[in-house]
Structure formats: structure tokens, C-alpha cells
Amino acid sequence: MLVKTYGSAVYGVNALTITIEVNISAGTKYYMVGLPDNAVKESLQRVASAINVSGFRMPKQKIVVNLAPADIKKEGSSYDLPIAIGILAASGQIPTDELEDYFIMGELSLDGSIQPIKGALPIAIQAQQDGFKGFILPKQNVREAAIVNDLIAYGVENLAQIVAFFNKSETLEQVKVNTREEFLKNINNYEHDFADVKGQENIKRALEIAAAGGHNVILIGPPGAGKTMLAKRLPTILPPLNLNEALETTKIHSVAGKLAASDALMTSRPYRSPHHTISDVALVGGGMNPQPGEISLAHNGVLFLDELPEFKRTVLEVMRQPLEDRKVAIARARFSVEYPASFMLVASMNPCPCGFYNHPEKDCVCAPGVVQKYLSKISGPLLDRIDLHVEVTPVDFTELASSQEAEKSNHIRTRVIQAREIQDLRFADREELHCNAQMSPKMVRKVCQISEAGTTLLKSAMERLGLSARAYDRILKVARTIADLDGSKNIELEHLAESINYRSLDREGWAG
């Protein structure tokens, strides 16, 4: 008897419907066809044990399982459940009339219990698009699938529950998630707040500008000055995720298996902080079975690289293209996948190996030339993609001991949102542009026009401070963002002057 069940394969952040065909006939062998990987081939032992332990009969006949379309590689253990249901249906132990209405996915343990899967959200979206009535999946993943409208999501704990459901001897409870309610419930739920940071008003101002324009930023300062503490609080002043961004971000984390069972939807912006020993594959994504890397997990959020010069040169260089394209394509011989990677890069570094170059009180003990050698670990092309270079100085005791409360994140965020609304209007006819940082050189010439006095100031600053040519566009972009924060239609002299101040690493004193 031939029976079909339905599941899915995830490629990138999208899913593809897979038909699991099971045919039982005379004979004794078991065949798995349709380009399965080792995890899928090993499913026979898990399926056979789960069926027997759950009190059902594993047929001792010839079983052929085909995963169609047969020219696409199938990976992972999540096909165990549809294969088991197909075998039970083909051997007459459950009726087949409702199988075509459901997507079924899950990994089986030897005792028949069901383990969680990766990519439940994109699979649920695919099931809904293909007109399936419902999706039966592990209980740990059911809230992910339940946010998809017009699709019934059933969470199950073991094989016996599903068999009882199809045999009509037991009903499954539909899990419902109100997407909008879930989205609004935790939208402002952040553990950190800028009010925790004493002093550092100039650094907070720089991060406010970075958030308002979507600019990448690098913080340079001695150890203990508060670089990491400030970076951790940046997501709290970024505009809240809209529903589409939340869904897109949740899809990536679902594919990577990073969502907790209690999470249906990611409502706060991601913050990723990989260690400097990370490999280039772990950062941008890839592997034998391509998985999203840290830059994709930081999509719509912040990627913080602490101690930037300590990262391997190759790791930093592979980031250059995703910073421009805001996506990463991972190509393999048989297929390629694309992951979104639109993130804000925040980097921090000591000014030299000992950490005290340019320190107001302590002396640098590094040998001559060591500072320039240390800074040269960061390539010009990567530095070119960072708009704000901010010097962080230590907080003195009087500020640390002060009882005066600092400005809260939600007050700063209000100003950031107002500036972003101005940019939304500015780029209304350009779908690919969302903030000032994404402007091309041609757009910069059009949008960031300055007065004759401004041109004179910029020329004088570039000559006097020894700023490089690449700093020109960056200064204009940042000045435009500062003007947006002020609600100014034109870029004024004070906006330009503040913007010029954020190019520390382009000065001759730093870069040599």
C-alpha cells in the first residue's frame, strides 16, 4: 500500500514542501531514497524502536521511503515523524483520509517521544501558503508555528498522541498565539538602560547619532572606560521592531534553532557579541549544512565586536561585503542560500596593546611604532565602512559617585524615532533605503548639500586634521543625521563641526 505524508526542507530562511512517500510490499528490506543524508538514513532504527515501544507494529516487509522532489538533498532528523506516520498508515494501523491536510515534522526518540526541530516558523509559513489545514510538530516548537494565521498548530509530545488523533480516539489542543498581542507585550522589555551609565555624555550622544542614522561605530579607549557597557545598551535606543522585521528576525533564529520554547515572536532587537576567536564561517554563516552566522543572527539589531584588532584578519575581511549588501550568499556546488544581514556594527578597541595611548593620566609603555602596527590590524576598507570613530575616556570619581540620575533609554529612543521618521519620508520612493547610513555617494551629493561656509569648514578640517578622502562622505552622512535629530532642514555649521569630531582614526595622530 502506498501512502503520502507531507513535511518540509529549509533552505536559507525559506522552506520547500517535501512529500514523504511510503510503500509497503512483499519482501524484507528497507530502502530510503530521495537524496537523504546520514541523519535521515539512520531514521529506520529510531522509527522502528519508537513504533514498537509505543505499542504499535513495525511491518516486517519491504518498505520503500521516497523523499520527493528526489533531486534536493534532505538533511536532519525532523523527517522521523512523517516517516513513522507513513509506515503506520501504509500498514493499515491508522486511516489515511486526513494525512493530506497536515504538515508533520519532528525527531523521534527511541521511546516514541518527540524532540524539537529547527525552522518551525518558515515551515509553518510554507504550509499555510500551500493550503494545508494544519501543522503537527513538537510541543517545544508549537508557539513558533502558531503565529502563522489561517494554520492550525498542534504541539505533540509523543507518537501515540498523533496516532490517537488520526484514529479519532483523542483530540489535540490547538495552540493559538495572538501575534499583535505577543508583539506589543515585550516590545520595550530590555534588561539594560542608559540610565545605568554614569557620565560619558559625549559617548551617549555619539551612540544616539549612530542609532538615528543606522551608522556603524567604533569605540576607542582604555580598558574599564565603559565601552562594552555602552554598546550593550545601544539596542534599547533603536526604534522598536515593526511586525515584518520581527517575523524576519524570528525566522532566522528559528532556522538556527536559537528560539526558546516560550518565545513565539522576537520582539526586541537582537544583540550579538561573538568572541574574538570566532571563525569566518561562524561569523558569516556556512558549513556543510549551511547555517546562519552571527551577522545574520544580528539582523535588524546590533553586532558588537569587542577588542576588534584581536579578531583574525580573514574574519574581519569576510564581513566587508555583507556590510555593503546587507545580505550574505553562501554558495555550494549543488545549491546556494541567502541570509539577510542588515545589522549595525559596533566595534570597540584599546588604542594600543597596553591600552593607555592618549590616556589623560596614565603613560603608554608601548615601544615606538607599536601603536601604528596595532591599529593597522584593521584594514582601510573595513574602517571605510565605519562612520563614527569615538574616543572613550575614563569616568572620573565625582561622576561615578554622583547621585544625579542619567537620561533613560526611552527618552533617547523618542528622539531617535523622530529622526528615523524624517528619513522614512526622505527615502519614501527608495525601497532599499531606510536610513542615512545606507546612502550611496550619488545620494550623498543630492541629500547632503552644504553652504559655502560649510564647504570652507570641511576643507579646512580635512587639511588641518589630516583627514583621509574617504572621510568626506562619512562626515556628510553623519552631519545629515545630526541635522535630522535637531529637526533641521539644512546641514548647519554646528552639525558639520560635530560630525568632523567623530573621525578620530582618520587623523594623522592616530593612523600615522
Protein Blocks (a to p, Z undefined) as FASTA:
>chain_A
ZZdddddddehjbccdddddddddedjbdcdehiiafklmmmmmmmmmmmmmnopacdfb
ddddddddfkbccedjklmmmmmmmmmmmnopacfklmmmpccdddddfkopacddehkl
mmmmmmmmnopabdcddfklmmmmmmpghiacdddfbfklmmmmmnopaccddddddfkl
mmmmmmmmcfbdfklpggjllmmmmmmmmmmnopacdddddehilmmmmmmmmmmmgccd
dfklmmmmmmmmmmnopacfklmbdcbdcdddddfkbcfklmnogcjbdcddfklmmgoi
acddehkllpcfklmmmmmmmmmnopacdddfkbccddddddcddddddfbfnopgoiak
bccfbdehklmmmmmmpcfklmmmpmbdcddddddfklmmpcbdcddfklmmmmmmmmmm
mmmmmmmmmmkbcbfklpcfklmmmmmcccfklmmmmmmmmmmnopafklmmmmmmmmmm
mmmmnopabdcfklmmmmmmmmmkmpmklnZZ
